[in-house]
């Protein structure tokens, strides 16, 4: 029987992973022993983690994964929950930890420019291009004020849709966001490769923003779709 579940956590890291299969088994066995539920994606480019469990077990899980991959300091989105957000534990090996047809490295990520929630609000006050990198369904549920959608069916269409778009000025500041930040990591690289000069991404995504902005002055409007049994925030 699973222990009481009261915490959900998500984090990722783009880091070189050699033996994905061995890592998968080591992580699965450890987390299963703790009664942890959720989904972990492992690829040669890194790891993407979404878990729920007891607060103590979640802390142990994060520490274990961090040590196994020598992740160092990472940003994580962590929240209290009243019920389990996942039905089982899955640890999968993939070609990419976020699918878009582009593998990136830690060096690519180090060139990205991040804004915390307060800095994000300040930038939005300056009226940049605000680009929602999520799909059409997620955008319609909720988004930031004045945000543009690329009308994506899936994130794998992102580069093609940017190329097709006539509304994006490559010299103007462009502020991009997604649910937890991982899509923006690759979106930033794609935009810069296409010649966009000033790309800024919301650190930790919408989840991080909502965790820090629960007042009426929030620039977020609507619901945020999440990829677990809660459906929305």
Secondary structure, 3 states (H helix, E strand, C coil): CCCCCCEEEEEEEECCCCCHHHHHHHHHHHHHHHCCEEEEEEECCEEEEEEEECHHHHHHHHHHHHHHHCCCCCCEEEEECCCCCCCCEEEEECCCCCCCCCCCCHHHHCCCCEECHHHHHHHHHCCCEEEECCCHHHHHHEEECCCEECCCCCHHHHHHHHHHCCCCCCCCCEEEECCCCHHHHHHHHHHHHCCCCCEEEECCHHHHHHHHCCCCCCCEEECCECCCCCCEC
